[in-house]
Amino acid sequence: MLPSPASAVLTFFDIKAMANTETPSLPAGQRSRCGDWWQRLLLQEGEAMSGSRKYISISVPDKPDSMSPHIKSAEELRVIGLNLSDFSRTVQFLICVSGVFIFYLIYGYLQELIFSVEGFKPFGWYLTLVQFAFYSTFGLIEQQLTQDKRRRIPWKTYMLIAFLTVATMGLSNTSLGYLNYPTQVIFKCCKLIPVMIGGVFIQGIAFISMALCADAVIGNVQEKAMKLHNGSNSEMVLYSYSLGFLYILTGLFCTQGLGPAFVFCSRHPTQTYGYAFMFSLTGYFGISFVLALIKLFGALVAVTVTTGRKAMTIGLSFFFFAKPFTFHYLWSGIVVLLGIFLNIYSKNRDKIKLPSPLDLWNVIKKKQIRSMSQTV
């Protein structure tokens, strides 16, 4: 009876014969003939002793349960302890979108609440420093709770991602010292449209414009790194935000901006560090779902979802915080909707057929001719 295909079978005689066989030092041609002679001899003796053979079975595991934790973790995608690999693609998308909307709506409220504290507006970079410290701590805790703690993405990639993250979040926080929250969000929503007007020297708009440039790149870099090296969300957050913390700390130390911010926050610990903790916690949960969206569905889908969330944040900002309302916000809302439409169209260009300008002109001419014929 033959052994199963999952096992490699050797006879005791074969192992002993191979162990005791030594090929003498001969020229190449003689050594080849000698090797053929030994193979024929072993085959004949093996057939003669086939009735009394003893088998040594070497099993090769083929079940996923016997695989190492590192290999198993490559097939899983966990977000704050929830294994999304157990759900269908549709359910995964709905869970990620719900997480992005819930946590980032709270995140936006807390961000505007912090900057409503009198005297805090000049300290946007210090808030980003505290935020990155909390993100790094949360990422370290989450990674310690997982089986695979190895770093998979190279350091040079993390250095680039950390720089883009610092530019995105730091400049965005700093811009709130010069712009109100809805204006900042509207600018951030415009990253879907390549509308970067040159020669803008207004300080607040310059900050948010530079943040947009970094924000437009970071999603694609994260998507490529996570798919190429199969990095986890906790690994991405831990290393990118830890390096970003060092970047900001160095910058604040060199510009002497660390001392005044620390003194101010020490005088208002609850309104600064307390709000910053909740602000960072909800932001960490939100970024975990965004990274899951990037890994599962790509950067373009993630940007579309986050842009829709930002559009909802604008309405909530007017509801919770008093501020003047002008019709410019309506025009800006139309720009946001246009950006979302262009994003969807760019992803489904084969399915959505838009008429060309020549087709529109022909349709207009036909309607004019038809109306003229009716009047005649």
C-alpha positions as CSV (number, residue, x, y, z in Angstrom):
1,M,0.0,0.0,0.0
2,L,1.5,3.3,-1.1
3,P,1.9,6.2,1.4
4,S,0.0,9.4,1.1
5,P,1.2,12.1,-1.3
6,A,1.7,14.5,1.6
7,S,4.5,12.4,2.9
8,A,8.1,11.9,1.6
9,V,9.0,8.1,2.1
10,L,12.5,6.7,2.2
11,T,13.5,3.1,3.0
12,F,16.0,2.3,5.7
13,F,18.1,0.4,3.2
14,D,18.2,3.4,0.9
15,I,19.3,5.7,3.7
16,K,22.0,3.3,4.8
17,A,23.3,2.7,1.3
18,M,23.4,6.5,0.5
19,A,25.2,7.1,3.8
20,N,27.9,4.4,3.3
21,T,28.4,5.2,-0.4
22,E,31.6,7.1,-1.3
23,T,32.5,7.8,-4.8
24,P,36.3,7.5,-5.4
25,S,38.3,10.4,-6.8
26,L,38.1,9.6,-10.6
27,P,38.2,11.6,-13.8
28,A,34.9,13.0,-14.9
29,G,34.0,10.4,-17.5
30,Q,34.8,7.4,-15.2
31,R,33.0,9.1,-12.2
32,S,29.9,9.4,-14.4
33,R,30.0,5.7,-15.4
34,C,30.7,4.7,-11.8
35,G,27.7,6.7,-10.6
36,D,25.4,5.0,-13.1
37,W,26.7,1.5,-12.0
38,W,25.9,2.4,-8.3
39,Q,22.4,3.5,-9.2
40,R,21.7,0.2,-11.1
41,L,23.1,-1.8,-8.2
42,L,21.0,0.0,-5.7
43,L,17.9,-0.5,-7.8
44,Q,18.4,-4.2,-8.2
45,E,19.1,-4.8,-4.5
46,G,16.2,-2.6,-3.6
47,E,13.8,-4.6,-5.7
48,A,15.1,-7.9,-4.2
49,M,14.4,-6.7,-0.6
50,S,11.1,-5.0,-1.3
51,G,9.3,-7.5,0.7
52,S,11.1,-6.7,3.9
53,R,11.3,-3.0,3.6
54,K,10.7,-0.7,6.6
55,Y,9.4,2.8,5.8
56,I,10.3,6.1,7.5
57,S,7.6,8.6,6.9
58,I,8.5,12.3,6.9
59,S,5.2,14.4,7.1
60,V,4.9,17.8,5.5
61,P,2.3,20.0,7.2
62,D,-0.3,21.4,4.8
63,K,-2.9,22.8,7.2
64,P,-3.0,26.5,8.0
65,D,-3.4,25.8,11.7
66,S,0.1,24.5,11.8
67,M,1.6,27.6,10.2
68,S,3.6,30.1,12.1
69,P,2.0,33.1,13.6
70,H,3.9,35.4,11.2
71,I,2.4,33.6,8.2
72,K,-1.1,33.5,9.6
73,S,-1.0,37.2,10.5
74,A,-0.3,38.0,6.8
75,E,-3.8,36.8,6.0
76,E,-5.5,38.9,8.6
77,L,-6.5,42.5,8.8
78,R,-7.3,43.7,12.3
79,V,-8.6,47.1,13.2
80,I,-8.7,47.9,17.0
81,G,-9.0,44.2,17.7
82,L,-11.7,43.4,15.0
83,N,-10.6,40.9,12.4
84,L,-12.1,42.2,9.1
85,S,-10.9,39.1,7.3
86,D,-13.9,37.2,8.6
87,F,-16.4,39.4,6.7
88,S,-17.3,39.9,3.0
89,R,-16.0,42.8,1.0
90,T,-19.2,44.7,1.3
91,V,-19.4,44.3,5.1
92,Q,-15.7,45.3,5.3
93,F,-16.4,48.5,3.4
94,L,-19.4,49.4,5.5
95,I,-17.5,48.8,8.8
96,C,-14.5,50.9,7.6
97,V,-16.8,53.7,6.4
98,S,-18.8,53.7,9.7
99,G,-15.6,53.8,11.7
100,V,-14.2,56.7,9.7
101,F,-17.4,58.8,10.0
102,I,-18.0,58.1,13.7
103,F,-14.5,58.7,15.0
104,Y,-13.5,61.5,12.7
105,L,-16.7,63.4,13.4
106,I,-15.8,63.4,17.1
107,Y,-12.2,64.1,16.2
108,G,-13.2,67.3,14.2
109,Y,-15.4,68.5,17.1
110,L,-12.6,68.1,19.6
111,Q,-10.1,69.8,17.3
112,E,-12.2,72.9,17.0
113,L,-13.0,72.8,20.7
114,I,-9.2,72.9,21.5
115,F,-8.6,75.9,19.3
116,S,-11.6,77.6,20.8
117,V,-9.6,77.9,24.1
118,E,-8.5,81.5,24.4
119,G,-4.8,81.9,23.7
120,F,-4.2,78.5,22.2
121,K,-4.2,79.4,18.5
122,P,-0.4,80.0,18.2
123,F,0.4,76.5,19.4
124,G,-0.8,74.3,16.6
125,W,2.6,72.6,16.2
126,Y,2.7,71.7,19.9
127,L,-0.7,70.1,19.7
128,T,0.6,68.0,16.8
129,L,3.6,67.0,18.9
130,V,1.3,65.8,21.7
131,Q,-1.0,64.1,19.2
132,F,2.0,62.2,17.7
133,A,3.1,61.2,21.1
134,F,-0.3,59.7,21.9
135,Y,-0.5,58.0,18.5
136,S,2.9,56.4,19.0
137,T,1.9,55.1,22.4
138,F,-1.4,53.7,21.1
139,G,0.4,52.0,18.2
140,L,2.9,50.5,20.6
141,I,0.2,49.1,22.9
142,E,-1.7,47.6,19.9
143,Q,1.4,46.0,18.4
144,Q,2.3,44.4,21.8
145,L,-1.1,42.8,21.8
146,T,-0.5,41.1,18.4
147,Q,1.5,38.0,17.7
148,D,3.7,39.4,15.0
149,K,5.8,42.4,16.3
150,R,8.3,42.5,13.4
151,R,8.8,45.7,11.4
152,R,8.3,44.8,7.7
153,I,8.3,48.2,6.0
154,P,11.9,49.7,5.5
155,W,13.0,52.7,7.5
156,K,13.5,54.9,4.5
157,T,9.9,54.4,3.6
158,Y,8.8,55.3,7.1
159,M,11.0,58.4,7.0
160,L,9.2,59.6,3.9
161,I,5.7,58.8,5.3
162,A,6.6,60.5,8.6
163,F,7.6,63.7,6.8
164,L,4.4,63.7,4.8
165,T,2.3,63.0,7.9
166,V,4.0,65.9,9.8
167,A,3.4,68.2,6.9
168,T,-0.3,67.1,6.6
169,M,-1.3,67.2,10.2
170,G,1.1,69.9,11.5
171,L,0.3,72.4,8.8
172,S,-3.4,71.6,9.1
173,N,-3.4,72.2,12.8
174,T,-1.4,75.4,12.5
175,S,-3.8,76.7,9.8
176,L,-6.6,76.8,12.4
177,G,-4.7,79.6,14.1
178,Y,-5.5,81.7,11.0
179,L,-8.6,80.2,9.4
180,N,-11.9,79.0,11.0
181,Y,-12.7,75.3,10.9
182,P,-15.1,75.2,8.0
183,T,-12.7,77.1,5.7
184,Q,-9.9,74.7,6.6
185,V,-12.1,71.7,6.0
186,I,-13.3,73.1,2.6
187,F,-9.7,73.5,1.5
188,K,-8.8,70.0,2.6
189,C,-11.8,68.6,0.6
190,C,-10.3,70.3,-2.5
191,K,-7.4,67.8,-2.6
192,L,-9.5,65.7,-5.0
193,I,-9.3,68.5,-7.6
194,P,-5.9,69.6,-8.9
195,V,-6.7,73.3,-8.2
196,M,-3.6,74.7,-6.5
197,I,-3.5,78.4,-7.2
198,G,0.0,79.8,-7.3
199,G,1.1,83.0,-5.7
200,V,-1.0,82.7,-2.6
201,F,0.8,84.5,0.2
202,I,-1.9,84.6,2.8
203,Q,-0.4,82.8,5.7
204,G,-3.4,80.6,6.7
205,I,-4.1,79.6,3.1
206,A,-0.4,78.9,2.5
207,F,-0.3,76.5,5.4
208,I,-3.4,74.5,4.4
209,S,-2.3,74.5,0.7
210,M,1.1,72.9,1.7
211,A,-0.8,70.4,3.9
212,L,-3.0,69.5,0.9
213,C,0.1,68.8,-1.2
214,A,1.4,66.3,1.4
215,D,-2.1,64.9,1.9
216,A,-2.5,64.2,-1.8
217,V,0.7,62.1,-1.8
218,I,0.6,60.3,1.6
219,G,-2.3,58.0,0.8
220,N,-0.6,56.5,-2.3
221,V,2.7,56.1,-0.5
222,Q,1.0,54.3,2.4
223,E,-1.0,52.1,0.0
224,K,2.1,51.0,-1.9
225,A,4.1,50.3,1.3
226,M,1.4,48.3,3.0
227,K,0.6,46.2,0.0
228,L,4.3,45.7,-1.0
229,H,5.5,44.7,2.5
230,N,2.2,43.5,4.0
231,G,2.6,45.9,6.9
232,S,0.0,46.1,9.7
233,N,-2.0,49.2,10.7
234,S,-0.3,49.3,14.2
235,E,3.1,49.0,12.6
236,M,2.4,51.9,10.2
237,V,1.1,54.1,13.0
238,L,3.8,53.3,15.5
239,Y,6.9,53.9,13.3
240,S,5.6,56.8,11.1
241,Y,4.2,58.8,14.1
242,S,7.2,58.0,16.2
243,L,9.6,59.4,13.6
244,G,7.2,62.3,13.1
245,F,7.3,63.1,16.8
246,L,11.1,63.4,16.6
247,Y,10.8,65.6,13.5
248,I,8.4,68.0,15.3
249,L,10.3,67.9,18.6
250,T,13.5,68.9,16.7
251,G,11.8,71.7,14.9
252,L,10.2,73.2,18.0
253,F,13.5,73.0,19.9
254,C,15.3,74.8,17.1
255,T,12.7,77.5,16.8
256,Q,12.3,77.9,20.6
257,G,8.6,77.2,20.3
258,L,8.5,74.4,22.9
259,G,8.8,76.5,26.1
260,P,5.9,78.9,25.6
261,A,3.5,76.2,24.5
262,F,4.4,74.0,27.4
263,V,3.9,76.8,29.9
264,F,0.5,77.7,28.4
265,C,-0.7,74.1,28.4
266,S,0.5,73.6,32.0
267,R,-1.8,76.4,33.1
268,H,-4.8,74.8,31.4
269,P,-4.1,71.1,31.6
270,T,-7.7,69.9,31.3
271,Q,-8.6,72.1,28.3
272,T,-5.3,71.2,26.5
273,Y,-3.9,67.8,27.5
274,G,-7.3,66.4,28.5
275,Y,-8.9,67.4,25.2
276,A,-5.8,66.4,23.3
277,F,-6.0,62.9,24.7
278,M,-9.6,62.4,23.6
279,F,-8.7,64.1,20.3
280,S,-5.8,61.7,19.7
281,L,-7.7,58.6,20.8
282,T,-10.5,59.2,18.3
283,G,-8.0,60.2,15.7
284,Y,-6.1,57.0,16.2
285,F,-9.2,54.9,15.8
286,G,-10.1,56.9,12.8
287,I,-6.7,56.5,11.1
288,S,-6.8,52.8,11.8
289,F,-10.0,52.5,9.7
290,V,-8.6,54.8,7.0
291,L,-5.5,52.6,6.7
292,A,-7.8,49.5,6.5
293,L,-9.6,51.3,3.6
294,I,-6.4,52.0,1.9
295,K,-5.2,48.4,2.2
296,L,-8.5,46.8,1.2
297,F,-9.8,49.2,-1.4
298,G,-7.0,51.6,-2.4
299,A,-6.1,55.2,-1.6
300,L,-8.7,56.7,-4.1
301,V,-11.6,55.1,-2.2
302,A,-10.2,56.2,1.1
303,V,-9.9,59.8,0.0
304,T,-13.4,59.8,-1.3
305,V,-14.8,58.5,2.0
306,T,-12.8,61.0,4.1
307,T,-13.8,63.8,1.8
308,G,-17.5,62.9,2.4
309,R,-16.8,62.9,6.1
310,K,-15.3,66.3,6.0
311,A,-18.3,67.7,4.1
312,M,-20.5,66.5,7.0
313,T,-18.1,68.0,9.5
314,I,-18.7,71.4,8.1
315,G,-22.4,71.2,8.9
316,L,-21.7,70.0,12.4
317,S,-19.2,72.8,12.9
318,F,-21.9,75.5,12.3
319,F,-24.3,73.6,14.6
320,F,-21.9,73.3,17.6
321,F,-19.8,76.5,17.2
322,A,-21.2,80.0,16.5
323,K,-19.6,81.6,13.5
324,P,-20.7,84.0,10.6
325,F,-22.3,82.3,7.6
326,T,-21.9,83.6,4.1
327,F,-22.9,82.3,0.7
328,H,-19.2,81.5,-0.1
329,Y,-19.7,78.4,1.9
330,L,-22.4,77.2,-0.4
331,W,-20.2,77.8,-3.4
332,S,-17.4,75.9,-1.6
333,G,-19.8,73.1,-0.9
334,I,-20.5,72.8,-4.6
335,V,-16.8,72.6,-5.2
336,V,-16.6,69.8,-2.7
337,L,-19.4,67.9,-4.4
338,L,-17.7,68.4,-7.7
339,G,-14.5,67.0,-6.3
340,I,-16.3,63.9,-5.1
341,F,-17.9,63.4,-8.5
342,L,-14.6,63.8,-10.3
343,N,-13.1,61.2,-7.9
344,I,-15.8,58.7,-8.6
345,Y,-15.7,59.4,-12.4
346,S,-11.9,58.9,-12.5
347,K,-12.3,55.5,-10.9
348,N,-15.3,54.4,-13.1
349,R,-14.4,56.1,-16.4
350,D,-15.2,53.0,-18.4
351,K,-18.7,52.8,-16.9
352,I,-19.6,56.5,-16.9
353,K,-19.6,58.0,-20.4
354,L,-19.7,61.8,-20.3
355,P,-20.5,63.7,-23.5
356,S,-17.6,65.6,-25.2
357,P,-17.9,69.4,-25.8
358,L,-18.5,68.7,-29.5
359,D,-21.4,66.4,-28.6
360,L,-22.9,69.1,-26.3
361,W,-22.5,71.7,-29.1
362,N,-24.3,69.4,-31.6
363,V,-27.2,68.8,-29.1
364,I,-27.6,72.6,-28.6
365,K,-27.6,73.3,-32.4
366,K,-30.2,70.5,-32.9
367,K,-32.4,72.1,-30.3
368,Q,-32.0,75.5,-31.8
369,I,-32.9,74.2,-35.3
370,R,-35.9,72.3,-33.9
371,S,-37.2,75.4,-32.1
372,M,-36.8,77.5,-35.2
373,S,-38.7,75.0,-37.4
374,Q,-41.5,75.0,-34.9
375,T,-41.8,78.8,-34.9
376,V,-41.9,78.8,-38.7
